[in-house]
Amino acid sequence: MKVKLLTIVLWLASVAVGQSQSRKIEFVEYDLPNGLHVILHEDHSTPIVAVSVLYHVGSKNERPDRTGFAHFFEHLLFEGSENIKRGEFDDYIEKAGGTNNANTTWDRTFYYEILPSNHLATALWLESERMLHAKVEKVGIETQREVVKEERRQRVDNQPYGSVLEESMKRAFKVHPYRWPIIGSMEHLDAASEEDFVEFYETFYVPNNAVLSIAGDIDIEATKQLVEKYFGSIPRSTKPIPRPEVVEPPLGGEIRDTVYDNIQLPAVIQTYRTPAQGTPDYYAVRMLSMLLSEGESSRLYKSCVDEQQKALFVGNFPIAMEDPGVAIAFGICNMGVDPAELEACMDAQFARVREELIGEREFQKLRNQIEADFVSANATMIGIAESLANYYTYFGDTNLINTELERYMKVTPEDIRRVAQQYFVPHNRVVLYYLPKGTQ
């Protein structure tokens, strides 16, 4: 009876996933004369609207002697503008009953508001002020310098394993700007002048380097008029927008090192160089990573945590990056386990996927997980707005929100084995042992 019930539940779940995925996400997109790309998705299911602006600037666009600027501006541009007093940006959102936030990656900076739909104009006004009239001046710069320093102390310096990404990336890359951390160097931020910050703002925070993506309870034609009202008069920039053209050479052999940290349990970190997002191999790499670490039934977890009890936690995470990037395998040793034992357990699973084709049942489970991920990614208005902006920015094809799943469905078991043999090999990785400082 239990088996029959489980079968019915799984069948219903698969039907629900299929129905959700089959819902095409309609949108309208166009360019303003100033170069701002606008994407609008109308959905009246709830009286909510998500307004987002993606600026195509991340840490990879920074100067090597002025790292951290992209992340710094994520904070600075909440300081206010010529028409918004310092500290009042969030007040407008809260009074409207909404929420807002921002985040920065290596490749872009993303700002958003989620509001009752009758406050759409409020969000558009705030974002237009951020784009045209932001206060990039001494008092805000000094305030946010301290904020960023405190963030670094909390998230990196005083956080167990907090420096894993920073330590891994600076060894995996030697020439590409992915080599420095998104949060950047505190010394660079301290050394920067007000003119340095103004130049960064005037170079990157311009309409022809941005995507305005709106999703939710809107009327398309009325929204177009509001977009024109708030953004149409912002001048197009004539400055060139710097993009890194450097190509990172092959790693040239395995790199191994030891990092001593304020931790109690050792950890093993393996950083494999992988292709850029959107390339055919990237889809196979992501499916391989899900095979190894998606859930407690995944291969790494099952072997290293459940069966051999070498790890307290283990996983493999591909990072979607505009240029060729990395996938990071991360394992925390169980009490009394030597890192070499955990590494051997992890290596065995990578070797297995290099040598053996994935079975049909496991492969179908993988495809189902991918479909479920697509459904959940577009289950909210802000999720849809962000996906639309990402697809346009990185691929120049906004409709990938409806078609990218097909690229995953074309991946075969042979593709998964092939990318394992090509990318997940010792000569293409950085291996770090994280050890407690007391053992140094």
VENVEN-V436400 format. One record per residue. N is the residue number from 1. RES is the residue in three letters. PSI is psi as a letter, one per 40 degrees, with the letter a starting at -180 (none if undefined). OMEGA is omega in whole degrees, -180 to 180 (999 if undefined). NEAR is the number of other C-alpha atoms within 8 Angstrom. Layout:
{{N & RES & PSI & OMEGA & NEAR} {N & RES & PSI & OMEGA & NEAR}}
This chain:
{{1 & MET & d & 179 & 4} {2 & LYS & d & -180 & 5} {3 & VAL & d & -180 & 6} {4 & LYS & d & 179 & 7} {5 & LEU & d & 179 & 8} {6 & LEU & d & 179 & 8} {7 & THR & d & 180 & 8} {8 & ILE & d & -180 & 8} {9 & VAL & d & 180 & 8} {10 & LEU & d & 180 & 8} {11 & TRP & d & 179 & 8} {12 & LEU & d & 180 & 8} {13 & ALA & d & -179 & 8} {14 & SER & d & 177 & 9} {15 & VAL & d & -180 & 8} {16 & ALA & d & 178 & 8} {17 & VAL & d & -179 & 11} {18 & GLY & d & 180 & 9} {19 & GLN & d & -179 & 8} {20 & SER & d & -178 & 8} {21 & GLN & d & -177 & 10} {22 & SER & e & 179 & 6} {23 & ARG & h & -179 & 6} {24 & LYS & h & 178 & 6} {25 & ILE & h & -180 & 7} {26 & GLU & i & 178 & 6} {27 & PHE & i & 174 & 8} {28 & VAL & h & 179 & 8} {29 & GLU & i & -180 & 8} {30 & TYR & i & 178 & 7} {31 & ASP & h & 167 & 9} {32 & LEU & i & 178 & 10} {33 & PRO & d & 180 & 6} {34 & ASN & e & 176 & 11} {35 & GLY & e & 178 & 10} {36 & LEU & h & 177 & 13} {37 & HIS & h & -175 & 13} {38 & VAL & h & 177 & 11} {39 & ILE & h & -177 & 14} {40 & LEU & h & 176 & 11} {41 & HIS & h & -177 & 14} {42 & GLU & h & -178 & 12} {43 & ASP & h & -175 & 9} {44 & HIS & e & -178 & 8} {45 & SER & d & 175 & 5} {46 & THR & i & -178 & 7} {47 & PRO & f & -176 & 9} {48 & ILE & i & 174 & 11} {49 & VAL & h & 174 & 15} {50 & ALA & h & 179 & 14} {51 & VAL & h & -178 & 16} {52 & SER & i & 173 & 14} {53 & VAL & h & 177 & 12} {54 & LEU & h & 174 & 14} {55 & TYR & h & -177 & 12} {56 & HIS & g & 178 & 11} {57 & VAL & h & 176 & 12} {58 & GLY & a & -176 & 15} {59 & SER & d & -179 & 21} {60 & LYS & e & 179 & 11} {61 & ASN & e & -176 & 11} {62 & GLU & i & 171 & 12} {63 & ARG & i & -179 & 6} {64 & PRO & d & 180 & 6} {65 & ASP & e & 179 & 5} {66 & ARG & f & -179 & 11} {67 & THR & i & 179 & 15} {68 & GLY & e & -176 & 16} {69 & PHE & d & -178 & 13} {70 & ALA & d & 178 & 13} {71 & HIS & d & 179 & 16} {72 & PHE & d & -180 & 12} {73 & PHE & d & 173 & 8} {74 & GLU & d & 177 & 13} {75 & HIS & d & -172 & 9} {76 & LEU & d & -173 & 11} {77 & LEU & e & 166 & 11} {78 & PHE & e & -177 & 10} {79 & GLU & d & -177 & 14} {80 & GLY & a & -178 & 15} {81 & SER & a & 178 & 12} {82 & GLU & d & -177 & 9} {83 & ASN & e & 178 & 7} {84 & ILE & h & -178 & 8} {85 & LYS & i & 179 & 10} {86 & ARG & h & 177 & 8} {87 & GLY & e & -176 & 9} {88 & GLU & e & -178 & 10} {89 & PHE & d & -179 & 13} {90 & ASP & d & -178 & 9} {91 & ASP & d & 180 & 8} {92 & TYR & d & -179 & 9} {93 & ILE & d & -178 & 15} {94 & GLU & d & 179 & 9} {95 & LYS & d & 178 & 7} {96 & ALA & e & 180 & 9} {97 & GLY & f & -177 & 8} {98 & GLY & a & 176 & 11} {99 & THR & i & 177 & 9} {100 & ASN & i & 180 & 10} {101 & ASN & a & 179 & 7} {102 & ALA & i & 175 & 9} {103 & ASN & i & -177 & 9} {104 & THR & i & 173 & 14} {105 & THR & a & 175 & 10} {106 & TRP & d & -168 & 11} {107 & ASP & e & -176 & 13} {108 & ARG & i & 174 & 12} {109 & THR & h & -169 & 16} {110 & PHE & h & 178 & 11} {111 & TYR & i & 179 & 12} {112 & TYR & i & 172 & 12} {113 & GLU & i & 173 & 13} {114 & ILE & h & -170 & 12} {115 & LEU & i & 165 & 16} {116 & PRO & i & -169 & 12} {117 & SER & d & 178 & 11} {118 & ASN & e & 177 & 6} {119 & HIS & f & 178 & 9} {120 & LEU & d & -177 & 11} {121 & ALA & d & 179 & 8} {122 & THR & d & -179 & 9} {123 & ALA & d & 180 & 12} {124 & LEU & d & 178 & 12} {125 & TRP & d & -180 & 9} {126 & LEU & d & -178 & 9} {127 & GLU & d & 177 & 9} {128 & SER & d & 175 & 11} {129 & GLU & d & 178 & 12} {130 & ARG & d & -176 & 12} {131 & MET & d & -172 & 10} {132 & LEU & d & -168 & 8} {133 & HIS & f & -176 & 10} {134 & ALA & i & 177 & 12} {135 & LYS & h & 176 & 10} {136 & VAL & g & -173 & 12} {137 & GLU & i & -168 & 7} {138 & LYS & d & -174 & 7} {139 & VAL & d & 178 & 6} {140 & GLY & d & 180 & 11} {141 & ILE & d & -179 & 11} {142 & GLU & d & 178 & 8} {143 & THR & d & -175 & 8} {144 & GLN & d & 172 & 11} {145 & ARG & d & -179 & 11} {146 & GLU & d & 178 & 8} {147 & VAL & d & -179 & 8} {148 & VAL & d & 177 & 10} {149 & LYS & d & 179 & 9} {150 & GLU & d & 177 & 8} {151 & GLU & d & 178 & 9} {152 & ARG & d & 179 & 10} {153 & ARG & d & -176 & 10} {154 & GLN & d & -171 & 9} {155 & ARG & d & -175 & 9} {156 & VAL & c & -171 & 12} {157 & ASP & d & -175 & 9} {158 & ASN & e & -180 & 9} {159 & GLN & h & 177 & 11} {160 & PRO & h & -178 & 8} {161 & TYR & e & -175 & 10} {162 & GLY & d & -177 & 10} {163 & SER & e & -175 & 9} {164 & VAL & d & -177 & 8} {165 & LEU & d & -179 & 8} {166 & GLU & d & -179 & 10} {167 & GLU & d & -179 & 8} {168 & SER & d & -175 & 12} {169 & MET & d & -178 & 12} {170 & LYS & e & 174 & 11} {171 & ARG & d & -179 & 10} {172 & ALA & d & -179 & 13} {173 & PHE & h & -180 & 12} {174 & LYS & d & -177 & 8} {175 & VAL & d & -178 & 8} {176 & HIS & i & -180 & 11} {177 & PRO & e & 170 & 12} {178 & TYR & e & -174 & 11} {179 & ARG & d & 178 & 13} {180 & TRP & i & -175 & 11} {181 & PRO & i & 179 & 12} {182 & ILE & d & -179 & 13} {183 & ILE & e & 173 & 10} {184 & GLY & a & -178 & 12} {185 & SER & h & 177 & 10} {186 & MET & d & 178 & 8} {187 & GLU & d & 178 & 6} {188 & HIS & d & 179 & 12} {189 & LEU & d & 179 & 12} {190 & ASP & d & -176 & 7} {191 & ALA & e & -175 & 6} {192 & ALA & i & 178 & 9} {193 & SER & i & 176 & 6} {194 & GLU & d & 179 & 10} {195 & GLU & d & 177 & 6} {196 & ASP & d & -179 & 8} {197 & PHE & d & 179 & 11} {198 & VAL & d & 179 & 9} {199 & GLU & d & 179 & 8} {200 & PHE & d & -180 & 10} {201 & TYR & d & -177 & 9} {202 & GLU & d & 180 & 8} {203 & THR & d & -169 & 11} {204 & PHE & d & -177 & 11} {205 & TYR & g & -176 & 11} {206 & VAL & i & -175 & 12} {207 & PRO & d & -179 & 15} {208 & ASN & e & 171 & 10} {209 & ASN & f & -173 & 12} {210 & ALA & i & 173 & 13} {211 & VAL & h & 174 & 14} {212 & LEU & h & -177 & 13} {213 & SER & h & -176 & 15} {214 & ILE & h & -180 & 12} {215 & ALA & h & 175 & 16} {216 & GLY & a & -172 & 15} {217 & ASP & g & -177 & 13} {218 & ILE & i & 167 & 13} {219 & ASP & h & -172 & 7} {220 & ILE & d & -175 & 10} {221 & GLU & d & 178 & 6} {222 & ALA & d & 179 & 8} {223 & THR & d & 177 & 9} {224 & LYS & d & 179 & 8} {225 & GLN & d & 178 & 8} {226 & LEU & d & 179 & 10} {227 & VAL & d & 178 & 10} {228 & GLU & d & -179 & 10} {229 & LYS & d & -173 & 8} {230 & TYR & d & -175 & 10} {231 & PHE & e & -173 & 8} {232 & GLY & d & -176 & 10} {233 & SER & e & 179 & 7} {234 & ILE & h & -175 & 8} {235 & PRO & i & 174 & 6} {236 & ARG & i & 178 & 9} {237 & SER & i & 176 & 8} {238 & THR & e & 178 & 4} {239 & LYS & i & 173 & 5} {240 & PRO & i & 179 & 5} {241 & ILE & h & -175 & 7} {242 & PRO & h & 174 & 5} {243 & ARG & h & 179 & 5} {244 & PRO & h & 179 & 8} {245 & GLU & e & -178 & 4} {246 & VAL & i & 177 & 6} {247 & VAL & h & -180 & 6} {248 & GLU & h & 178 & 8} {249 & PRO & i & 176 & 4} {250 & PRO & i & -177 & 5} {251 & LEU & d & 174 & 11} {252 & GLY & e & 179 & 6} {253 & GLY & i & -178 & 8} {254 & GLU & h & 174 & 11} {255 & ILE & h & -180 & 8} {256 & ARG & i & 180 & 7} {257 & ASP & i & 179 & 7} {258 & THR & h & 177 & 8} {259 & VAL & h & 177 & 8} {260 & TYR & h & -171 & 9} {261 & ASP & i & 176 & 10} {262 & ASN & g & -178 & 10} {263 & ILE & i & 177 & 10} {264 & GLN & d & -179 & 6} {265 & LEU & h & 177 & 10} {266 & PRO & i & 178 & 13} {267 & ALA & i & 176 & 12} {268 & VAL & h & 179 & 16} {269 & ILE & h & 177 & 15} {270 & GLN & h & -179 & 11} {271 & THR & h & -179 & 13} {272 & TYR & h & 176 & 14} {273 & ARG & h & -174 & 13} {274 & THR & i & -178 & 11} {275 & PRO & i & 180 & 11} {276 & ALA & i & 176 & 12} {277 & GLN & i & 179 & 11} {278 & GLY & e & 177 & 7} {279 & THR & i & -178 & 8} {280 & PRO & d & -179 & 7} {281 & ASP & d & -179 & 9} {282 & TYR & d & -178 & 12} {283 & TYR & d & 177 & 13} {284 & ALA & d & 178 & 13} {285 & VAL & d & -180 & 13} {286 & ARG & d & 179 & 9} {287 & MET & d & 176 & 12} {288 & LEU & d & -180 & 10} {289 & SER & d & 177 & 12} {290 & MET & d & 177 & 11} {291 & LEU & d & -176 & 10} {292 & LEU & d & -168 & 13} {293 & SER & e & 180 & 15} {294 & GLU & g & 177 & 10} {295 & GLY & i & -175 & 6} {296 & GLU & e & 177 & 7} {297 & SER & e & 180 & 7} {298 & SER & i & -171 & 12} {299 & ARG & d & -179 & 10} {300 & LEU & d & -178 & 13} {301 & TYR & d & -177 & 16} {302 & LYS & d & -177 & 11} {303 & SER & d & -170 & 11} {304 & CYS & d & -180 & 15} {305 & VAL & d & -174 & 14} {306 & ASP & d & -170 & 8} {307 & GLU & d & -176 & 7} {308 & GLN & e & 179 & 7} {309 & GLN & f & 176 & 10} {310 & LYS & d & -172 & 12} {311 & ALA & i & 170 & 13} {312 & LEU & d & 178 & 10} {313 & PHE & i & 175 & 10} {314 & VAL & i & 179 & 14} {315 & GLY & i & 178 & 12} {316 & ASN & h & -170 & 12} {317 & PHE & h & 175 & 9} {318 & PRO & h & 179 & 10} {319 & ILE & h & 180 & 8} {320 & ALA & h & -176 & 7} {321 & MET & i & -176 & 10} {322 & GLU & d & 174 & 9} {323 & ASP & i & 178 & 7} {324 & PRO & h & -172 & 10} {325 & GLY & b & -173 & 12} {326 & VAL & i & 164 & 11} {327 & ALA & h & -175 & 12} {328 & ILE & h & 173 & 12} {329 & ALA & h & -171 & 12} {330 & PHE & h & 179 & 12} {331 & GLY & h & 176 & 13} {332 & ILE & h & -175 & 12} {333 & CYS & i & 170 & 17} {334 & ASN & i & 180 & 10} {335 & MET & h & 177 & 5} {336 & GLY & e & -179 & 5} {337 & VAL & h & 177 & 10} {338 & ASP & h & 180 & 8} {339 & PRO & d & 180 & 11} {340 & ALA & d & 178 & 6} {341 & GLU & d & 178 & 9} {342 & LEU & d & 179 & 15} {343 & GLU & d & 179 & 9} {344 & ALA & d & 179 & 8} {345 & CYS & d & 178 & 11} {346 & MET & d & -179 & 10} {347 & ASP & d & -179 & 8} {348 & ALA & d & -180 & 8} {349 & GLN & d & 175 & 11} {350 & PHE & d & 178 & 10} {351 & ALA & d & -179 & 8} {352 & ARG & d & -178 & 8} {353 & VAL & d & 174 & 12} {354 & ARG & d & -172 & 11} {355 & GLU & d & -172 & 7} {356 & GLU & i & 171 & 7} {357 & LEU & i & 176 & 10} {358 & ILE & i & -180 & 9} {359 & GLY & i & -175 & 7} {360 & GLU & d & -178 & 6} {361 & ARG & d & -180 & 6} {362 & GLU & d & 180 & 8} {363 & PHE & d & 179 & 10} {364 & GLN & d & 176 & 8} {365 & LYS & d & 179 & 8} {366 & LEU & d & 179 & 11} {367 & ARG & d & 178 & 10} {368 & ASN & d & 179 & 9} {369 & GLN & d & 178 & 8} {370 & ILE & d & 179 & 11} {371 & GLU & d & 180 & 12} {372 & ALA & d & 178 & 9} {373 & ASP & d & 179 & 8} {374 & PHE & d & 179 & 10} {375 & VAL & d & -177 & 11} {376 & SER & d & -179 & 7} {377 & ALA & d & -178 & 10} {378 & ASN & f & -180 & 10} {379 & ALA & e & 180 & 8} {380 & THR & i & 180 & 7} {381 & MET & d & 180 & 12} {382 & ILE & d & 176 & 12} {383 & GLY & d & 178 & 10} {384 & ILE & d & -179 & 12} {385 & ALA & d & -179 & 15} {386 & GLU & d & 179 & 10} {387 & SER & d & 179 & 11} {388 & LEU & d & -180 & 13} {389 & ALA & d & 180 & 14} {390 & ASN & d & -177 & 11} {391 & TYR & d & 179 & 14} {392 & TYR & d & -174 & 10} {393 & THR & d & -173 & 9} {394 & TYR & d & -172 & 7} {395 & PHE & e & -176 & 9} {396 & GLY & e & -177 & 7} {397 & ASP & g & -177 & 7} {398 & THR & d & -177 & 11} {399 & ASN & e & 173 & 8} {400 & LEU & e & 175 & 8} {401 & ILE & d & 179 & 10} {402 & ASN & e & -171 & 8} {403 & THR & e & -175 & 8} {404 & GLU & d & 179 & 8} {405 & LEU & d & 180 & 10} {406 & GLU & d & 179 & 7} {407 & ARG & d & 176 & 10} {408 & TYR & d & -177 & 12} {409 & MET & e & 177 & 8} {410 & LYS & e & 180 & 6} {411 & VAL & h & -179 & 10} {412 & THR & i & 173 & 7} {413 & PRO & d & 178 & 10} {414 & GLU & d & 177 & 7} {415 & ASP & d & -179 & 10} {416 & ILE & d & 178 & 15} {417 & ARG & d & -178 & 14} {418 & ARG & d & -179 & 9} {419 & VAL & d & 175 & 12} {420 & ALA & d & 180 & 14} {421 & GLN & d & -176 & 9} {422 & GLN & d & -172 & 7} {423 & TYR & d & -173 & 10} {424 & PHE & g & -178 & 11} {425 & VAL & i & -175 & 10} {426 & PRO & d & -176 & 7} {427 & HIS & e & -179 & 8} {428 & ASN & f & -175 & 14} {429 & ARG & i & 169 & 16} {430 & VAL & h & 178 & 14} {431 & VAL & h & 177 & 12} {432 & LEU & h & 169 & 12} {433 & TYR & h & 173 & 12} {434 & TYR & h & -177 & 13} {435 & LEU & i & 178 & 15} {436 & PRO & i & -179 & 13} {437 & LYS & d & -179 & 9} {438 & GLY & e & -179 & 4} {439 & THR & e & -174 & 5} {440 & GLN & none & 999 & 6}}
